[in-house]
Amino acid sequence: MSAPLPLRNIAIIAHVDHGKTTLVDQLFRQSGTFRDNQRVDERAMDSNDLEKERGITILAKPTSIEWNGYRINIVDTPGHADFGAEVERILSMVDGVILLVDSAEGAMPQTKFVTGKALGLGLKPIVVVNKIDRPDGRANEVLDEVFDLFVGLDANDEQLDFPTLYASGRNGYASEDIDARDGSLEPLFQLIVDHVPAPALEVEAPFSFLATLLDRDNFMGRVLTGRVQSGTIKVNDPIRALDRDGKVVETGRASKLLTFRGLDRVPVEEARAGDIIAIAGMEKATVANTIAAPEVTDPIAAQPIDPPTLAMRFAVNDSPLAGREGDKVTSRLIRDRLMREAETNVAIRVTESADKDSFEVAGRGELQLGVVIETMRREGFELGISRPRVLFQTDEDGNRTEPYETVVIDVDDEFSGTVVEKMQRRKAELTEMRPSGQGKTRITFSAPSRGLIGYHGEFLSDTRGTGIMNRLFEKYGPYKGQIEGRINGVLISNAAGEAVAYALNALEDRGILFVKPQDKLYEGMIIGENAKPDDLEVNPMKSKQLTNFRSSGKDDAIRLTPPKIMTLEQAIAYIDDDEMVEVTPQSIRLRKAILDPHERKKANRKKEAA
């Protein structure tokens, strides 16, 4: 067997849309991982459909390239705060990090979150200022911001003495020269090899491995990915799984070993300390478990994972239109699917309700839970989703506490006043406000998560779509009391059938409509937003009375304003506590949780009395 190549394990950290996946694509090409004539999707590592549509990385993925006799294992990590659990676990697999920052946007809140975790683990960063060819780039200022960020995160002297490269991932070059506008990524490859230490692990000790990612394969069953911390392992070697307290979870054999070559997982006969591999053969072992030789008794220390801060109720779809568009509608199928999700996504917690017809799903944020719902509807599920609610805690003195987020907003100067006013109405505290150049202002708030539910759509309207908002879990802090919710009431259908243009035309004066003619409706379904604060029951199926008099023609062609069509995230953020979103593979409908108007009034009276 030939001697293994010297190893370098590195993670790429960046904020959403700072170009890390594009940079990895270019590393593939320039190392020869892709042939010149090979057809590869742009941003090849974002292979999940939702990732391609949203332009973000959701799943952490290891990959591997060979360059000048070295094997470089690279992990492309999620940049969005809701997928932070992935990032924390990934960092325990690597010996160095590339911190990628946009030459115009600079260090963003998520950069702070992940970089803090990396520095805390003692990893030495390489800073790459990307998109150096942007006309609004400000590379020198961005570099100063990164240095200040490191100081604020208590980086040690060695970490503060970081090497820097200026790059364009899209155009495939990196250089120490800030004015370079062509070249290759050779300087980046060389810097990884020179600056990132080889894994300092014991090859002669018994085999041990920390499971950091978990997925399921139809043929191999549960597949655990992580880095071999010590020793060597061969196919069919006996292994056992230990939890964080050292208790044996299960024993078994390594039925298959896989390693990463480019974008593929390929089987190997043996792996040794430092290798990033996937192991099949265990039925119960999960993330943060230590997989080791039978003689190992001490587990590897695993990173604790920040707690979920938000929960939604996933219920069986009980609307009159249930079962017409999806083929997975029973509570048993929903339960099995959610349990599978919680098994591979450790940032999610699923609790079954007493009536067995609904499940509380807790996670890091609206985007993370929205991705779960979107994935399920594409698989044929029908669901009823409640308004998100934050998870409260209690401090040592028995006082109620709630999750807070750091919110960083980049907005045109003219809209900053509106944003500050709206955020303060949602109980946010302004912590910093400064000009960021190009007629923009950067505003930082500390805000209770409760106040941010449903604000993003309003924020985009207030800033004419030009504002950028970034949120990051900060802490659990004092309960802020009542926060104002949606100001307007809704228009509720009082009958079932198909919407009629004549009726909708008459309702346009009442508010904003969410439906169009011929849409199927039912009693209790929300068809629009009322211009006034109260809910209003209306008849969207009312037809024009026929008479013996001929029409003059002026009302023959009814022209309706196009309805407001909401995305899944917008719908979830819009609804109130007594409302739900009906999600099917083809439709997103808003409805009252209690469809019967008499039962709804009874419930409201009880609530007011309480």
FILOBA-419862 format. One record per residue (C-alpha): residue in one letter; x, y, z. Coordinates in steps of 0.5 Angstrom, whole numbers, plus 2048, in hexadecimal, padded with zeros to 3 digits. Layout:
BEGIN
AXYZ;...
END
This chain:
BEGIN
M800800800;S8038077FE;A80580C803;P7FF811805;L800818802;P80181D807;L7FA82080A;R7F882780B;N7F082880E;I7ED82F80D;A7E683280E;I7E483880A;I7E083D80E;A7DC84380B;H7D684680B;V7D0845806;D7D18477FF;H7D9849800;G7DB8447FB;K7DE83E7FF;T7DA8387FB;T7DC83C7F4;L7E483C7F7;V7E38347F8;D7E18337F1;Q7E78377EF;L7EC8337F3;F7E982C7F0;R7EA82F7E9;Q7F18317EB;S7F382B7EE;G7F18277E9;T7EB8247ED;F7E78257E7;R7E98247E0;D7E982A7DB;N7E48277D7;Q7E08257DD;R7D98287DD;V7D882A7E4;D7D282E7E7;E7D48357E9;R7D58357F1;A7D682D7F1;M7D682C7F8;D7CF82F7F9;S7CC8297F6;N7C58297FA;D7BF82C7F6;L7BE8317FC;E7C58337FC;K7C58357F5;E7BE8397F5;R7C083D7FB;G7C783E7F9;I7CA83C800;T7CD836803;I7C9832808;L7CD82B809;A7D482B80B;K7D8826806;P7DF824806;T7E3823800;S7EA8227FE;I7EF8247F9;E7F68227F7;W7FB8277F6;N8038277F5;G8038207F9;Y7FF8227FF;R7F8820800;I7F3826802;N7ED825806;I7E882B805;V7E182C809;D7DD831806;T7D883380C;P7D283680C;G7D283E80D;H7CB83F810;A7CA840817;D7C483B817;F7C9835815;G7CE83781A;A7CE83081D;E7D182D817;V7D7832817;E7D883181F;R7D982981D;I7DD82A817;L7E382E81A;S7E582881F;M7E7825818;V7EC82A816;D7F282D818;G7F2834814;V7EC838811;I7EC83D80B;L7E884380D;L7E5846807;V7E284D807;D7DF851802;S7E3857800;A7DD85C800;E7D9859806;G7DF85780B;A7DE853811;M7D6851812;P7D384F819;Q7D3847816;T7DB848815;K7DB84A81C;F7D784481F;V7DB83F81B;T7E284281C;G7E1843823;K7E083B823;A7E683A81F;L7EB83F823;G7E883B829;L7EB835827;G7F2838826;L7F183781E;K7F683C81A;P7F2840815;I7F484280E;V7F084880C;V7EE848804;V7EB84F802;N7E684D7FC;K7E38507F7;I7E98557F6;D7E78577EF;R7E085A7F2;P7E08627F0;D7DD8637F7;G7E385F7FB;R7E6862801;A7EB85D802;N7F0860807;E7EA86380B;V7E785B80B;L7EE85980E;D7EE85E813;E7E785B815;V7E9854815;F7EF85681A;D7EB85A81F;L7E685481E;F7EB84F820;V7EE853826;G7E6854828;L7E684C828;D7EC84B82D;A7F1849827;N7F8847829;D7FE84A826;E7FF844822;Q7F884581F;L7F984C81E;D7FF84C81A;F7FA849814;P7FD84880D;T7F884C808;L7F784B801;Y7F284F7FC;A7EE84B7F7;S7E984A7F2;G7E58437F3;R7E18447ED;N7E78467E8;G7EC8417EC;Y7F28457EE;A7F58477F5;S7FB84B7F7;E7FE84F7FC;D7FE8557F8;I7F88597F9;D7F885C7F2;A7F88557EF;R7F38547EA;D7F584D7E7;G7F98477E8;S7F78407EB;L7F683D7F2;E7FD83A7F3;P7FE83F7F8;L7F883D7FC;F7FA8357FB;Q8018377FE;L7FF83B804;I7FA835806;V800830806;D805835809;H80083880E;V7FC833810;P7FF82D815;A7FF826813;P7FA822818;A7FE82181E;L7FB81A820;E7FD814823;V7FD80E81D;E800809822;A7FA80A827;P7F3806827;F7EE808822;S7EA80E824;F7E5812820;L7E0818821;A7DA81881D;T7D881F81B;L7D381E815;L7CE819814;D7CA81780E;R7C681180C;D7C880C806;N7C2808803;F7C8802802;M7CC803808;G7C880680D;R7CA80B812;V7D180E80F;L7D5812814;T7DA817812;G7E081A816;R7E781A817;V7EC814819;Q7EF817820;S7F3811821;G7F680A81F;T7F4807818;I7ED803816;K7EC7FE811;V7E67FB80E;N7E27F6813;D7E67F8819;P7E27F881F;I7E07FF822;R7DB802827;A7D8808828;L7D880C82F;D7D4812831;R7D7819834;D7D781683B;G7DB80F838;K7D580B839;V7D4805833;V7CF80782E;E7D080182A;T7D57FC827;G7D67FA820;R7DB7F981A;A7DD7FF815;S7DA7FB80F;K7DC80180A;L7E180680A;L7E180C805;T7E5812804;F7E4818800;R7E78197F9;G7E58207F6;L7DD8207F6;D7DD8187F7;R7DD8137FD;V7E180D7FB;P7E28077FF;V7E9805802;E7EC7FF806;E7EF80380B;A7F080A80E;R7F480D813;A7F5813818;G7F381A815;D7EF81780F;I7E881A80E;I7E481480D;A7DD81180D;I7DB80A811;A7D5806810;G7D3800814;M7D080381B;E7C980481C;K7C8808822;A7CE80C822;T7CD814821;V7D181B820;A7D581C826;N7D6815828;T7DD812828;I7DE80C823;A7E4808826;A7E8801826;P7E57FD82C;E7EB7FE831;V7E9806831;T7E5808837;D7E6810837;P7E2814832;I7E581A82E;A7E2820830;A7DD82382C;Q7DA82A82A;P7D482C82E;I7CE82E829;D7CB83582B;P7C383382D;P7BD834828;T7BA83B829;L7B483A824;A7AE835824;M7A983481F;R7A382F81F;F7A382A819;A79B827819;V798823815;N79482780F;D78D827811;S78A82C80C;P78482A808;L789829802;A78E825805;G79181F801;R78F8227FB;E7978247F9;G79B81F7FD;D79C8187FF;K79F818806;V79981B80A;T799816810;S79C818817;R7A0812817;L7A4814810;I7A581B813;R7A881881A;D7AC813816;R7AF818812;L7B081D817;M7B481881B;R7B8817816;E7BA81E815;A7BB81F81C;E7C081981C;T7C481C816;N7C3823818;V7C5824820;A7C382B820;I7BC829820;R7B8826825;V7B1823824;T7AC822829;E7A581E828;S79F82182B;A79A81D830;D79581D82A;K79A81A825;D79881E820;S79D823820;F7A4824822;E7A882A825;V7AF82B820;A7B482F824;G7BA832820;R7BF83881F;G7BA83D81B;E7B583E816;L7B983C810;Q7BC836813;L7B5833814;G7B283680E;V7B783280A;V7B582C80E;I7AD82D80C;E7AF82F804;T7B3828804;M7AD824807;R7A8828802;R7AD8267FC;E7AC81F7FF;G7A581F7FE;F7A3820805;E79D825807;L79D82980E;G79A82E812;I79F833815;S79E83781B;R7A183E81C;P7A983D81F;R7A983F826;V7B084082A;L7B283B830;F7B283F836;Q7B783D83C;T7B783E843;D7BE841847;E7C083F84E;D7BC844851;G7B684184E;N7B5847849;R7B2846842;T7B884783C;E7B7847835;P7BC84682F;Y7BF84C82C;E7C384D825;T7C8852823;V7C585581D;V7CA859818;I7C685D813;D7C986080C;V7C486580A;D7C486C805;D7C5872809;E7BE874808;F7BB86E80B;S7BF86E811;G7BA872815;T7B486D813;V7B8867815;V7BA86A81C;E7B386C81D;K7B086581B;M7B586181F;Q7B4865826;R7AD864825;R7AF85C825;K7B385D82C;A7BA85D828;E7BF86182B;L7C4865827;T7CB864828;E7CF867823;M7CE86B81D;R7D386D818;P7D486F810;S7D686A80C;G7D886E806;Q7D486E7FF;G7CE872802;K7CD86C807;T7CC86B80F;R7CE865813;I7C9864819;T7CA85F81E;F7C585D823;S7C4858829;A7BD856828;P7B885082B;S7B784B826;R7AF84C827;G7AF853824;L7B385081E;I7AE84B81C;G7AA84E816;Y7AE854815;H7B385280F;G7AD85380A;E7AB85A80D;F7B385C80D;L7B485B806;S7AE85F804;D7B0864808;T7B7864805;R7B48637FE;G7B885D7FE;T7BF8607FF;G7C085E806;I7C4858808;M7C285580F;N7C7850813;R7C584D819;L7C984981E;F7C7845825;E7CA84A82A;K7C7847831;Y7C2846836;G7C084D839;P7BA85083D;Y7B384F83B;K7B1855837;G7A9855838;Q7A4856833;I7A685782C;E7A185A827;G7A0855821;R79C85681A;I79885C81A;N79385A815;G78E855815;V78C850810;L78684E80B;I78384780C;S77F843807;N77884280A;A77783C805;A77A837801;G77B8377F9;E77F83A7F4;A7808427F4;V77C8467F0;A77F84C7EC;Y7798507ED;A77984F7F5;L7818507F5;N7808577F2;A77B8597F7;L7808577FC;E78685B7FA;D7848617FD;R78485D804;G78C85C804;I791857800;L78F8517FD;F79384A7FD;V78F8467F8;K78C8477F1;P7868457ED;Q78583D7ED;D78983C7F3;K7868367F7;L7848397FE;Y781837804;E77E83980B;G78383C80F;M78883D80A;I78C84480A;I78B847803;G78E84E805;E790853809;N78B85880C;A78C86080C;K78A860813;P78C85D819;D78685881A;D785851817;L780851812;E77C84C80F;V77A84D807;N777849802;P77C8487FC;M7778447F8;K7718497F7;S76F8497F0;K76C84F7EC;Q76484F7EC;L76284E7E5;T75C8527E3;N7588537DC;F75C85A7DB;R76285A7D6;S76885C7D9;S76B8627D6;G77285E7D6;K7768637DB;D77685D7E0;D7778577DB;A77F8577DC;I7808577E3;R7888597E4;L78A8577EB;T7918597EE;P7968537EE;P79584F7F5;K79B84F7FA;I79E8487FA;M7A2846800;T7A8842800;L7A883C805;E7AD84180A;Q7A8847809;A7A284380B;I7A5840811;A7A7847813;Y7A184A811;I79C846815;D79984781C;D799843822;D792840820;E79383F819;M79783A815;V79B83880F;E79883380A;V79E830807;T79D82B801;P7A28297FB;Q79E82E7F7;S79B8337FB;I79C838801;R79683A804;L79483E80A;R78F83C80F;K78C83D816;A78E83781B;I78683781C;L783837816;D77B837819;P77983E81A;H77583D820;E77B838823;R78083E822;K77B843825;K77B83F82B;A78283E82C;N78384582B;R77E846831;K782841835;K789844833;E78684B835;A78384983C;A78A84683E;
END
